[in-house]
């Protein structure tokens, strides 16, 4: 769900500190939060957090905010309920951001004999380009272990990376402004000062004051509204990490689509969204519960956001955020929503304790997603979708090389590097393959389902590291432990986690052969330098194909580009009119073929597409390809014609793509999710005569992330 533009650095194995007595993931002081499982790992070093979260237990967070759309600000206060986990702690360090203006900080220690809050001194220090550290001097009474104290921070937000303000013209209805937050991975430190690490979980409440006519939603299990005061109240009764606190406010309406689910959207989108989902959400939840145990979050609502939403989908508990652009494709919508539902168990209930092991969320959620689709839609459908995704994985490996450290599952983040750079195909697909391998070791997929149910029950509402999963797996299947499966030659668990390159095992996908075989046969027909026999081509009716079959065909043809001009002429004659009537996932792939092969007859289709679509996932890949080839002037022209309808963050990204020499661009005001280094494949040098465009590294990265269920 997002763009791949930030340059990753070297990545290697996971970093831990020495064990500390009593430490548990998600609760560094040794006491787990409400309902937390018995995490067995010691406190971790989180180089992405400036906070000293190991020194405190966070019990609860309360936000009291007023939204001001006129000046695009949120102002109010934050209250943290804390206990010192270690004696003598004199400073509380929170993650913050330069976009947060701190007005005052005070402290109250119930039972200390001083009822009035005490004003505290503080300073803000630089940390990285994605955050700062808020250092708060504590009174002596707050430093006593196991004594509850409250910190209140009064502040105002401005234009930080977590908060996206949309003017009316950037919304779907173009009638009222809208604001949403996007916290994954480390953006919410610009929403409120916090322990911005997945190792720390707490409950939270919120009070949000808004102008008349504005509806507020949050990732909370309970909510209420006072119309007279225009105040919304929210309560999340289950512990969550900071990145899963989410808010959206605007002209939103809802329709119930099940006993515990409703669809939210702007009025102009609502009927389409409801028609596309129907009663499917409850069906998918039921299948997931049969597989993995009870759904723990109560509500499973979905809100569709305008195309400015920077990623495809985000698994905020109780309230999944989905980009409205995906409504065009029923199959991609189905996969994205099911993937986010799967996060209710894997990622939200049991969370990776460090971003260095993000696969614990995404790999397991991808496996769970495919178990759900297999039960709901059959093995052939799941195998087709998996082939499509693994194709993309191997495409990236061909670009990067097998030894590139970004392809490791268990990685090391160098200080200063945004952990969002780990959001890549390996996190999803290599993680999926490892989980599939564990399932295969059991010999019975139902036994593995039972293991996953037990895993969730054991660790729910806590944060874990890979070793927790592996230890629990080997303990659950003692016969596998006795046979030393973790050290099986060539398939060692350590090699899975710390080795670069392709997955050591891929599941058998032959059950999808009836769907994938025609795709491969058609690709082979078009593989030559001359157009194929029209009668042979006519035996393949793409109008009857599923979206995943069609995009698999186009992706494989993109792999063969540049194509002979005569082949492009024939392809266009056969398919371009058909593609015009299909969804954006199909159209963008065909248009990338048009651009990469400098096929000018279909250039008007590229123009029309970019005039219609203002989503990052569709605009960035096409602009990257236009700039990498001989059509940069066309890209500049289209940009100037459409820039007023682009979100300022996307506008800045496209300006950098168009007017800077380095094609691998980091979005300065939003989550910049990266897969490959900018130097992986240089842009082509100028040529005296037009040549077919070759994909740059950044282009391929953008394509890859479009193919990923980024849950941020």
Secondary structure, 3 states (H helix, E strand, C coil): CCCCCCCCCCCCCCCCCCCCCCCECCECCCCCCCCCCCCCCCCCCCCCCCCCHHHEEEEEEEEEEEEECCCCEEEEEEEEEEEECCCCCCEEEEEECCCEEEEEEEEECCCCCCCCCEECCEEEEEEECCEEEEEEECCHHHHCECCEEEEEEEEEECCCCCEEEECHHHCCCCCCCEEEECCCCCCHHHCCCECCCCCCCEEEEEEEECCCCCEEEECCCEEEEECCCCEEEEEEEEEECHHHCCEEEECCEEEEEECCEEEEECHHHHHHHHHHHCCHHHHHHHHHHHHHCCCCCCCCEEEEECCCCCCCEECCCCEEEEEHHHHHCHHHHHHHHHHHHHCCCECCCEEECCHHHCHHHHHHHHHHHHHHHHHHHCHHHHHHHHHHHHHHHHHHHHHHCCCCHHHCCCCCCCCCCCHHHHCCHHHHHHHHHHHHHHHHHHCCHHHHHHHHHHHHHHHCCEEECHHHHHHHHHHHCHHHHHCCHHHCCCCCHHHHHHCCCCCCCCCCCHHHHHHHHHHHHHHHHCCCCCCCCHHHHHCCCHHHCCHHHHHHHHHHHHHHCCCCHHHHHHHHHHHHHHHHCCCHHHHHHHHHHHHHCCCHHHHHHHHHHHHHCCCHHHHHHHHHHHHHCCCHHHHHHHHHHHHHHCCHHHHHHHHHHHHCCCCCCCCCCCCCCCCCCHHHCCCCCCCCCCCCCCCCHHHHHHHHHHCCCCEC
